[in-house]
């Protein structure tokens, strides 16, 4: 049932290294398609709806959440994979799962949890995503986790962007010294394309980003001027939407053209060639990479470090830190299922799992339940 036009260097379901646990399946879906479906139906995926991307959920209904971000990454990844004749289902599965381990309040929550876990194994959301799919999800009778293929789990282990740097020493089973599949490499760039573009959109919508300042960024200047040339009478909102769409298209076209050239120039024929190559084969051209870095520098300074975003980071750190401290010092206030787990696992790791699984909304309500004397306990 798998596509017949996949390239020789694409990952194939029938060549998968398999799953940890042997299963009998009720149908003959390809392995990576089954992975994708299991991810979509798991509880951690649904919780992404109420987890922060940049703006906390109560800031407004327009802004992206971890769920909408993951869907946008999956859409972009499928488009890239199809152009490169790669396995779309594998790329989609990794894309949909790549943020399952994220904490409430985005990277601020992750930093706070990592700080609280210092000396206790730390916290990194890629590792937490693996922990979720390997252990924490409980849906099947004979094993914990989702029992995903090795290739999907490898994609989570080797997900690397400017925000994602896995703890390599804890991931030896995934041959961390070698590049992952091309499908997994695609996710690194699909993730970056998605968050750069939707953060521009959300930043402009919020009023934090100034449209005139954004036009000083060369890459944005290129796309918005092309759109204006073609559609001189567009409203500001339509101009924004079309420019963002054009920027995504520019990124995807450059990535595909540059990657195909690199694959051809290096005579990449098989998946073994991909893994034995000394670095990533998927990537932007040097010209677009430089322009993209200028855009990222602008977003860092003007959006991510804006005082309104930093204020939320401060609140997030306080909520995560005080929740963690309260549970650590008083484990009897944890739900029964987590109290039972403390008998088998280190207390701090169990608490970390509990907090990381919270949505923004639940974390804020729990904070009120524990520290606001006038807030109802139930």
C-alpha positions as a Markdown table, in Angstrom:
| # | Residue | x | y | z |
|---|---|---|---|---|
| 1 | Unk | 0.0 | 0.0 | 0.0 |
| 2 | Unk | 3.0 | 2.3 | 0.2 |
| 3 | Unk | 3.6 | 4.7 | -2.7 |
| 4 | Unk | 5.5 | 3.2 | -5.6 |
| 5 | Unk | 7.3 | 6.4 | -6.7 |
| 6 | Unk | 9.5 | 6.8 | -3.6 |
| 7 | Unk | 13.1 | 7.5 | -4.3 |
| 8 | Unk | 15.7 | 4.8 | -3.6 |
| 9 | Unk | 17.0 | 6.9 | -0.7 |
| 10 | Unk | 13.5 | 7.2 | 0.9 |
| 11 | Unk | 12.6 | 5.2 | 4.0 |
| 12 | Unk | 10.3 | 2.2 | 3.3 |
| 13 | Unk | 8.0 | 0.7 | 5.8 |
| 14 | Unk | 9.0 | -2.9 | 4.8 |
| 15 | Unk | 12.7 | -1.9 | 5.6 |
| 16 | Unk | 11.9 | -0.5 | 9.0 |
| 17 | Unk | 14.0 | -1.7 | 12.0 |
| 18 | Unk | 10.7 | -2.5 | 13.6 |
| 19 | Unk | 9.0 | -1.9 | 16.9 |
| 20 | Unk | 10.1 | -2.8 | 20.4 |
| 21 | Unk | 7.1 | -5.1 | 21.0 |
| 22 | Unk | 5.7 | -7.6 | 18.5 |
| 23 | Unk | 2.1 | -7.0 | 17.7 |
| 24 | Unk | -0.7 | -8.5 | 15.6 |
| 25 | Unk | -2.4 | -5.8 | 13.6 |
| 26 | Unk | -6.0 | -5.6 | 12.5 |
| 27 | Unk | -5.2 | -4.2 | 9.0 |
| 28 | Unk | -2.3 | -3.8 | 6.6 |
| 29 | Unk | -1.5 | -0.1 | 6.9 |
| 30 | Unk | 2.1 | 0.8 | 6.2 |
| 31 | Unk | 4.2 | 1.1 | 9.4 |
| 32 | Unk | 4.8 | 4.8 | 9.3 |
| 33 | Unk | 1.1 | 5.5 | 8.5 |
| 34 | Unk | 0.2 | 3.5 | 11.6 |
| 35 | Unk | 2.7 | 5.6 | 13.7 |
| 36 | Unk | 1.0 | 8.8 | 12.5 |
| 37 | Unk | -2.4 | 7.5 | 13.4 |
| 38 | Unk | -1.3 | 6.4 | 16.9 |
| 39 | Unk | 0.2 | 9.8 | 17.5 |
| 40 | Unk | -2.9 | 11.7 | 16.5 |
| 41 | Unk | -5.1 | 9.6 | 18.8 |
| 42 | Unk | -2.9 | 9.9 | 21.9 |
| 43 | Unk | -3.7 | 12.1 | 24.9 |
| 44 | Unk | -0.5 | 14.1 | 24.7 |
| 45 | Unk | -1.3 | 15.2 | 21.2 |
| 46 | Unk | -4.7 | 16.5 | 22.2 |
| 47 | Unk | -3.2 | 18.5 | 25.1 |
| 48 | Unk | -1.0 | 20.4 | 22.6 |
| 49 | Unk | -4.2 | 22.4 | 21.9 |
| 50 | Unk | -3.8 | 24.3 | 25.2 |
| 51 | Unk | 0.0 | 24.6 | 25.3 |
| 52 | Unk | 1.9 | 27.8 | 24.5 |
| 53 | Unk | 3.7 | 28.4 | 21.2 |
| 54 | Unk | 4.7 | 32.1 | 21.9 |
| 55 | Unk | 1.5 | 33.5 | 23.3 |
| 56 | Unk | -0.3 | 31.9 | 26.2 |
| 57 | Unk | -3.8 | 30.6 | 25.4 |
| 58 | Unk | -5.7 | 33.2 | 27.2 |
| 59 | Unk | -4.0 | 36.0 | 25.2 |
| 60 | Unk | -6.4 | 35.4 | 22.3 |
| 61 | Unk | -8.0 | 32.8 | 20.1 |
| 62 | Unk | -6.0 | 33.8 | 17.0 |
| 63 | Unk | -2.5 | 32.9 | 18.2 |
| 64 | Unk | -0.9 | 29.5 | 17.4 |
| 65 | Unk | -0.7 | 26.8 | 20.0 |
| 66 | Unk | 1.6 | 23.8 | 20.0 |
| 67 | Unk | -1.1 | 21.8 | 18.3 |
| 68 | Unk | -1.7 | 24.3 | 15.4 |
| 69 | Unk | 2.1 | 24.6 | 15.1 |
| 70 | Unk | 2.5 | 20.9 | 14.9 |
| 71 | Unk | -0.2 | 20.7 | 12.2 |
| 72 | Unk | 1.6 | 23.5 | 10.2 |
| 73 | Unk | 4.9 | 21.7 | 10.5 |
| 74 | Unk | 3.3 | 18.4 | 9.3 |
| 75 | Unk | 1.7 | 20.2 | 6.3 |
| 76 | Unk | 5.0 | 21.8 | 5.3 |
| 77 | Unk | 6.9 | 18.5 | 5.9 |
| 78 | Unk | 4.5 | 16.6 | 3.6 |
| 79 | Unk | 5.0 | 19.1 | 0.8 |
| 80 | Unk | 8.8 | 18.9 | 1.1 |
| 81 | Unk | 8.8 | 15.1 | 1.3 |
| 82 | Unk | 6.6 | 14.8 | -1.8 |
| 83 | Unk | 8.9 | 17.0 | -3.8 |
| 84 | Unk | 11.9 | 15.0 | -2.7 |
| 85 | Unk | 10.1 | 11.7 | -3.3 |
| 86 | Unk | 10.5 | 10.8 | 0.4 |
| 87 | Unk | 8.1 | 8.9 | 2.7 |
| 88 | Unk | 5.5 | 11.5 | 3.5 |
| 89 | Unk | 3.9 | 9.4 | 6.3 |
| 90 | Unk | 7.2 | 9.1 | 8.2 |
| 91 | Unk | 7.8 | 12.9 | 7.9 |
| 92 | Unk | 4.3 | 13.5 | 9.0 |
| 93 | Unk | 4.5 | 11.2 | 12.0 |
| 94 | Unk | 7.7 | 12.8 | 13.3 |
| 95 | Unk | 6.2 | 16.3 | 12.7 |
| 96 | Unk | 3.1 | 15.5 | 14.6 |
| 97 | Unk | 5.0 | 14.0 | 17.5 |
| 98 | Unk | 8.0 | 16.4 | 17.7 |
| 99 | Unk | 6.5 | 18.7 | 20.4 |
| 100 | Unk | 4.6 | 16.1 | 22.4 |
| 101 | Unk | 7.1 | 16.5 | 25.3 |
| 102 | Unk | 6.7 | 20.3 | 25.5 |
| 103 | Unk | 5.8 | 21.8 | 28.8 |
| 104 | Unk | 3.1 | 24.4 | 29.5 |
| 105 | Unk | 4.3 | 27.9 | 28.7 |
| 106 | Unk | 6.6 | 26.9 | 25.9 |
| 107 | Unk | 10.4 | 27.3 | 26.2 |
| 108 | Unk | 10.1 | 29.3 | 29.4 |
| 109 | Unk | 8.4 | 26.3 | 31.0 |
| 110 | Unk | 11.1 | 24.0 | 29.6 |
| 111 | Unk | 13.9 | 26.1 | 31.0 |
| 112 | Unk | 12.2 | 26.2 | 34.4 |
| 113 | Unk | 11.7 | 22.5 | 34.6 |
| 114 | Unk | 15.3 | 21.9 | 33.4 |
| 115 | Unk | 16.5 | 24.1 | 36.3 |
| 116 | Unk | 14.4 | 22.3 | 38.8 |
| 117 | Unk | 15.8 | 18.9 | 37.5 |
| 118 | Unk | 19.4 | 20.0 | 37.7 |
| 119 | Unk | 21.4 | 17.0 | 39.1 |
| 120 | Unk | 18.4 | 14.8 | 38.6 |
| 121 | Unk | 18.7 | 14.1 | 34.9 |
| 122 | Unk | 17.6 | 17.5 | 33.6 |
| 123 | Unk | 14.7 | 18.1 | 31.2 |
| 124 | Unk | 14.7 | 18.4 | 27.4 |
| 125 | Unk | 11.5 | 18.2 | 25.5 |
| 126 | Unk | 12.8 | 15.9 | 22.7 |
| 127 | Unk | 13.7 | 13.3 | 25.4 |
| 128 | Unk | 10.3 | 13.9 | 27.0 |
| 129 | Unk | 8.6 | 13.3 | 23.6 |
| 130 | Unk | 10.4 | 10.0 | 23.4 |
| 131 | Unk | 9.4 | 9.2 | 27.0 |
| 132 | Unk | 5.8 | 9.8 | 26.2 |
| 133 | Unk | 5.7 | 7.6 | 23.1 |
| 134 | Unk | 7.9 | 4.9 | 24.7 |
| 135 | Unk | 6.4 | 4.8 | 28.2 |
| 136 | Unk | 3.9 | 7.4 | 29.5 |
| 137 | Unk | 1.0 | 6.9 | 27.0 |
| 138 | Unk | -1.1 | 4.0 | 28.2 |
| 139 | Unk | -3.4 | 2.7 | 25.5 |
| 140 | Unk | -2.5 | -0.9 | 24.8 |
| 141 | Unk | -2.8 | -4.1 | 26.9 |
| 142 | Unk | 0.7 | -5.6 | 26.5 |
| 143 | Unk | 3.0 | -2.7 | 26.6 |
| 144 | Unk | 3.4 | 0.9 | 27.7 |
| 145 | Unk | 3.8 | 3.7 | 25.2 |
| 146 | Unk | 2.7 | 3.8 | 21.6 |
| 147 | Unk | 5.2 | 1.2 | 20.3 |
| 148 | Unk | 6.3 | 3.3 | 17.4 |
| 149 | Unk | 8.8 | 2.3 | 14.8 |
| 150 | Unk | 12.5 | 2.8 | 15.4 |
| 151 | Unk | 12.6 | 5.4 | 12.5 |
| 152 | Unk | 9.9 | 7.6 | 14.0 |
| 153 | Unk | 11.5 | 7.5 | 17.4 |
| 154 | Unk | 14.9 | 8.2 | 15.8 |
| 155 | Unk | 13.4 | 11.3 | 14.2 |
| 156 | Unk | 12.3 | 12.6 | 17.6 |
| 157 | Unk | 15.7 | 11.8 | 19.2 |
| 158 | Unk | 17.6 | 13.7 | 16.4 |
| 159 | Unk | 15.3 | 16.7 | 16.1 |
| 160 | Unk | 17.7 | 19.6 | 16.1 |
| 161 | Unk | 17.0 | 23.3 | 15.6 |
| 162 | Unk | 18.2 | 26.5 | 17.3 |
| 163 | Unk | 15.9 | 25.6 | 20.2 |
| 164 | Unk | 16.3 | 21.8 | 20.2 |
| 165 | Unk | 19.6 | 20.2 | 21.3 |
| 166 | Unk | 19.0 | 16.6 | 22.6 |
| 167 | Unk | 21.2 | 15.1 | 25.3 |
| 168 | Unk | 23.1 | 12.8 | 23.1 |
| 169 | Unk | 24.6 | 10.6 | 25.8 |
| 170 | Unk | 21.1 | 9.3 | 26.7 |
| 171 | Unk | 20.2 | 8.3 | 23.2 |
| 172 | Unk | 22.9 | 5.7 | 22.2 |
| 173 | Unk | 20.4 | 3.3 | 20.7 |
| 174 | Unk | 19.7 | 5.8 | 17.9 |
| 175 | Unk | 23.3 | 6.0 | 16.5 |
| 176 | Unk | 23.5 | 9.7 | 17.4 |
| 177 | Unk | 26.9 | 10.1 | 15.6 |
| 178 | Unk | 25.1 | 9.5 | 12.3 |
| 179 | Unk | 22.6 | 11.7 | 10.5 |
| 180 | Unk | 18.9 | 10.5 | 10.6 |
| 181 | Unk | 16.8 | 9.6 | 7.7 |
| 182 | Unk | 16.1 | 12.3 | 5.1 |
| 183 | Unk | 12.5 | 12.3 | 6.4 |
| 184 | Unk | 13.7 | 13.3 | 9.8 |
| 185 | Unk | 16.1 | 15.9 | 8.4 |
| 186 | Unk | 13.1 | 17.5 | 6.6 |
| 187 | Unk | 11.4 | 18.1 | 10.0 |
| 188 | Unk | 14.2 | 20.2 | 11.3 |
| 189 | Unk | 13.6 | 22.7 | 8.5 |
| 190 | Unk | 9.8 | 22.3 | 8.3 |
| 191 | Unk | 9.7 | 23.2 | 12.0 |
| 192 | Unk | 11.9 | 26.3 | 11.4 |
| 193 | Unk | 9.9 | 27.4 | 8.4 |
| 194 | Unk | 6.6 | 27.1 | 10.3 |
| 195 | Unk | 7.6 | 28.9 | 13.4 |
| 196 | Unk | 9.4 | 31.7 | 11.6 |
| 197 | Unk | 6.4 | 32.4 | 9.5 |
| 198 | Unk | 3.6 | 32.0 | 12.0 |
| 199 | Unk | 5.6 | 34.0 | 14.6 |
| 200 | Unk | 5.7 | 36.8 | 12.1 |
| 201 | Unk | 1.9 | 36.5 | 11.7 |
| 202 | Unk | 1.2 | 36.3 | 15.4 |
| 203 | Unk | 3.7 | 39.0 | 16.2 |
| 204 | Unk | 2.0 | 41.4 | 13.8 |
| 205 | Unk | -1.4 | 40.5 | 15.0 |
| 206 | Unk | -0.4 | 41.2 | 18.6 |
| 207 | Unk | 1.0 | 44.6 | 17.7 |
| 208 | Unk | 4.4 | 43.5 | 19.2 |
| 209 | Unk | 6.0 | 43.5 | 15.7 |
| 210 | Unk | 6.1 | 46.8 | 13.9 |
| 211 | Unk | 5.3 | 46.3 | 10.1 |
| 212 | Unk | 7.7 | 49.1 | 9.1 |
| 213 | Unk | 10.6 | 47.6 | 11.2 |
| 214 | Unk | 9.9 | 44.2 | 9.7 |
| 215 | Unk | 10.4 | 45.6 | 6.2 |
| 216 | Unk | 14.0 | 46.4 | 7.1 |
| 217 | Unk | 14.6 | 42.7 | 7.2 |
| 218 | Unk | 16.0 | 41.8 | 3.7 |
| 219 | Unk | 14.1 | 38.5 | 3.3 |
| 220 | Unk | 10.7 | 40.0 | 4.3 |
| 221 | Unk | 11.4 | 43.0 | 2.0 |
| 222 | Unk | 12.0 | 40.7 | -0.9 |
| 223 | Unk | 8.7 | 38.8 | -0.6 |
| 224 | Unk | 6.5 | 41.7 | 0.4 |
| 225 | Unk | 7.7 | 43.9 | -2.5 |
| 226 | Unk | 7.0 | 41.0 | -5.0 |
| 227 | Unk | 3.5 | 40.7 | -3.6 |
| 228 | Unk | 2.9 | 44.5 | -3.8 |
| 229 | Unk | 4.1 | 44.5 | -7.4 |
| 230 | Unk | 1.6 | 41.8 | -8.4 |
| 231 | Unk | -1.3 | 43.1 | -6.2 |
| 232 | Unk | -0.8 | 46.8 | -5.6 |
| 233 | Unk | -4.2 | 47.4 | -4.0 |
| 234 | Unk | -4.2 | 44.7 | -1.3 |
| 235 | Unk | -5.3 | 45.6 | 2.2 |
| 236 | Unk | -2.7 | 45.4 | 5.0 |
| 237 | Unk | -4.1 | 42.1 | 6.3 |
| 238 | Unk | -4.3 | 40.4 | 2.9 |
| 239 | Unk | -0.8 | 41.7 | 2.1 |
| 240 | Unk | 0.5 | 40.1 | 5.3 |
| 241 | Unk | -1.2 | 36.7 | 4.6 |
| 242 | Unk | 0.0 | 36.6 | 1.0 |
| 243 | Unk | 3.6 | 37.6 | 1.9 |
| 244 | Unk | 3.8 | 34.9 | 4.6 |
| 245 | Unk | 2.5 | 32.4 | 2.0 |
| 246 | Unk | 5.1 | 33.6 | -0.4 |
| 247 | Unk | 7.9 | 33.3 | 2.1 |
| 248 | Unk | 6.9 | 29.7 | 3.0 |
| 249 | Unk | 7.0 | 29.0 | -0.8 |
| 250 | Unk | 10.4 | 30.6 | -1.2 |
| 251 | Unk | 11.8 | 28.5 | 1.7 |
| 252 | Unk | 10.4 | 25.3 | 0.4 |
| 253 | Unk | 11.5 | 25.8 | -3.1 |
| 254 | Unk | 15.1 | 26.7 | -2.1 |
| 255 | Unk | 15.3 | 23.8 | 0.4 |
| 256 | Unk | 14.1 | 21.3 | -2.2 |
| 257 | Unk | 16.3 | 22.5 | -5.0 |
| 258 | Unk | 19.4 | 22.7 | -2.8 |
| 259 | Unk | 18.8 | 19.3 | -1.1 |
| 260 | Unk | 18.2 | 17.5 | -4.4 |
| 261 | Unk | 21.4 | 19.0 | -5.8 |
| 262 | Unk | 23.3 | 17.8 | -2.8 |
| 263 | Unk | 21.8 | 14.3 | -3.0 |
| 264 | Unk | 22.7 | 14.1 | -6.6 |
| 265 | Unk | 26.2 | 15.6 | -6.3 |
| 266 | Unk | 27.1 | 13.1 | -3.5 |
| 267 | Unk | 25.6 | 10.1 | -5.4 |
| 268 | Unk | 23.2 | 9.3 | -2.6 |
| 269 | Unk | 21.4 | 6.1 | -3.7 |
| 270 | Unk | 20.2 | 4.4 | -0.5 |
| 271 | Unk | 19.2 | 5.0 | 3.1 |
| 272 | Unk | 22.6 | 3.6 | 4.1 |
| 273 | Unk | 24.3 | 6.4 | 2.0 |
| 274 | Unk | 22.2 | 8.9 | 3.9 |
| 275 | Unk | 23.2 | 7.7 | 7.3 |
| 276 | Unk | 26.9 | 7.3 | 6.4 |
| 277 | Unk | 27.2 | 10.8 | 4.9 |
| 278 | Unk | 29.2 | 13.0 | 7.3 |
| 279 | Unk | 26.5 | 15.7 | 7.7 |
| 280 | Unk | 22.9 | 16.6 | 6.8 |
| 281 | Unk | 21.9 | 16.5 | 3.2 |
| 282 | Unk | 18.7 | 18.5 | 3.7 |
| 283 | Unk | 19.3 | 22.3 | 3.9 |
| 284 | Unk | 18.9 | 25.7 | 2.5 |
| 285 | Unk | 21.3 | 27.3 | 0.1 |
| 286 | Unk | 24.0 | 29.5 | 1.7 |
| 287 | Unk | 22.2 | 32.6 | 0.3 |
| 288 | Unk | 18.8 | 31.8 | 1.9 |
| 289 | Unk | 20.5 | 30.5 | 5.1 |
| 290 | Unk | 22.1 | 33.9 | 5.6 |
| 291 | Unk | 18.8 | 35.7 | 4.9 |
| 292 | Unk | 17.0 | 33.4 | 7.2 |
| 293 | Unk | 19.4 | 34.0 | 10.0 |
| 294 | Unk | 18.9 | 37.7 | 9.7 |
| 295 | Unk | 15.1 | 37.1 | 10.0 |
| 296 | Unk | 15.7 | 34.9 | 13.1 |
| 297 | Unk | 17.9 | 37.5 | 14.7 |
| 298 | Unk | 15.2 | 40.1 | 14.1 |
| 299 | Unk | 12.4 | 37.9 | 15.7 |
| 300 | Unk | 14.6 | 37.1 | 18.7 |
| 301 | Unk | 15.2 | 40.8 | 19.4 |
| 302 | Unk | 11.8 | 42.2 | 18.5 |
| 303 | Unk | 9.4 | 39.4 | 19.4 |
| 304 | Unk | 10.9 | 36.7 | 21.7 |
| 305 | Unk | 12.7 | 39.3 | 23.9 |
| 306 | Unk | 9.9 | 41.8 | 23.9 |
| 307 | Unk | 8.9 | 42.9 | 27.4 |
| 308 | Unk | 5.4 | 41.5 | 27.1 |
| 309 | Unk | 6.7 | 38.1 | 26.2 |
| 310 | Unk | 9.4 | 38.3 | 28.8 |
| 311 | Unk | 6.8 | 39.1 | 31.5 |
| 312 | Unk | 4.9 | 35.9 | 30.6 |
| 313 | Unk | 8.2 | 34.0 | 30.8 |
| 314 | Unk | 8.7 | 35.4 | 34.4 |
| 315 | Unk | 5.1 | 34.3 | 35.3 |
| 316 | Unk | 5.7 | 30.8 | 33.7 |
| 317 | Unk | 9.0 | 30.3 | 35.6 |
| 318 | Unk | 7.3 | 31.2 | 38.9 |
| 319 | Unk | 4.3 | 28.9 | 38.3 |
| 320 | Unk | 6.5 | 25.9 | 37.2 |
| 321 | Unk | 9.0 | 26.4 | 40.0 |
| 322 | Unk | 6.5 | 26.7 | 42.8 |
| 323 | Unk | 4.4 | 23.8 | 41.6 |
| 324 | Unk | 7.5 | 21.6 | 41.4 |
| 325 | Unk | 8.6 | 22.7 | 44.9 |
| 326 | Unk | 5.2 | 22.1 | 46.4 |
| 327 | Unk | 4.9 | 18.5 | 44.9 |
| 328 | Unk | 8.5 | 17.7 | 45.9 |
| 329 | Unk | 8.0 | 18.8 | 49.5 |
| 330 | Unk | 4.5 | 17.4 | 49.7 |
| 331 | Unk | 4.1 | 14.4 | 47.4 |
| 332 | Unk | 0.8 | 13.5 | 49.1 |
| 333 | Unk | -0.8 | 16.3 | 47.1 |
| 334 | Unk | -0.1 | 14.6 | 43.8 |
| 335 | Unk | -2.8 | 12.5 | 42.1 |
| 336 | Unk | -2.9 | 8.9 | 43.4 |
| 337 | Unk | -1.5 | 7.4 | 40.1 |
| 338 | Unk | 1.6 | 9.6 | 40.4 |
| 339 | Unk | 2.0 | 8.8 | 44.1 |
| 340 | Unk | 2.1 | 5.1 | 43.2 |
| 341 | Unk | 4.7 | 5.8 | 40.5 |
| 342 | Unk | 7.0 | 7.4 | 43.1 |
| 343 | Unk | 7.5 | 3.9 | 44.6 |
| 344 | Unk | 9.0 | 2.7 | 41.3 |
| 345 | Unk | 10.8 | 5.8 | 39.9 |
| 346 | Unk | 12.6 | 8.8 | 41.3 |
| 347 | Unk | 10.2 | 11.3 | 42.8 |
| 348 | Unk | 11.6 | 14.3 | 40.9 |
| 349 | Unk | 11.2 | 12.5 | 37.5 |
| 350 | Unk | 7.6 | 11.6 | 38.3 |
| 351 | Unk | 6.8 | 15.2 | 39.3 |
| 352 | Unk | 8.5 | 16.4 | 36.1 |
| 353 | Unk | 6.3 | 14.1 | 34.0 |
| 354 | Unk | 3.2 | 15.4 | 35.7 |
| 355 | Unk | 4.1 | 19.1 | 35.2 |
| 356 | Unk | 5.3 | 18.6 | 31.6 |
| 357 | Unk | 2.0 | 17.0 | 30.7 |
| 358 | Unk | 0.0 | 20.0 | 32.0 |
| 359 | Unk | -1.6 | 22.5 | 29.7 |
| 360 | Unk | -1.2 | 26.2 | 30.3 |
| 361 | Unk | -4.7 | 26.4 | 31.6 |
| 362 | Unk | -4.4 | 23.4 | 34.0 |
| 363 | Unk | -1.0 | 24.7 | 35.3 |
| 364 | Unk | -2.5 | 28.1 | 36.1 |
| 365 | Unk | -5.6 | 26.6 | 37.7 |
| 366 | Unk | -3.4 | 24.2 | 39.8 |
| 367 | Unk | -1.3 | 27.1 | 40.9 |
| 368 | Unk | -4.4 | 28.9 | 42.1 |
| 369 | Unk | -5.7 | 25.7 | 43.9 |
| 370 | Unk | -2.5 | 25.3 | 45.8 |
| 371 | Unk | -1.6 | 29.0 | 46.6 |
| 372 | Unk | -4.8 | 31.1 | 46.5 |
| 373 | Unk | -6.7 | 30.6 | 49.8 |
| 374 | Unk | -9.9 | 31.8 | 48.2 |
| 375 | Unk | -9.8 | 29.4 | 45.2 |
| 376 | Unk | -12.0 | 26.3 | 45.3 |
| 377 | Unk | -10.1 | 23.1 | 45.7 |
| 378 | Unk | -12.3 | 21.2 | 43.3 |
